[in-house]
């Protein structure tokens, strides 16, 4: 009795599984398929690549916004390098979407970090993009995080007014 079949002999005869009757080439094919499967499982998942791309695009976006605030000579040279980097990412199918100044509505696919009252706006408006939305070949790989300004209400009922209205 071979060692690999011994486990089957421990089971009741009705539950024993017969050893496969394969030739040596079939075992070799099975070993080759298992090795290929192992190689596929060792490859990084596309989600890992998407996370890295989203992080790179976000950091590029932040650097460009910081450089846009200054006007020195070194900043202009760095801005050229960043623009070249952004063009390379665009060629690879990466799109970065900034939401500053856009009207906001509840159906938008963004994460709102903060709502703030602002008497200067008439409709809900994105006043700051904390993290941009990033798309890879039109598939979102990072959701935007924004701060939304809400029109300030002209009259807020005080607690005393609301008690009188119920009396």
Protein Blocks (a to p, Z undefined) as FASTA:
>chain_A
ZZklmmmmmpcfklpccdddddfklmmmmmmmmmmmmmmmmpccfklmmmmmmmmmmmmm
mmmmmmmmpccfklmmmmmmmmmmmmmmmmnopacddfehiacdfkbccddfbdcddfkb
mbdcdfbdfbdcddeehiafbdcdddddddddfbdcdfklmmmmmZZ
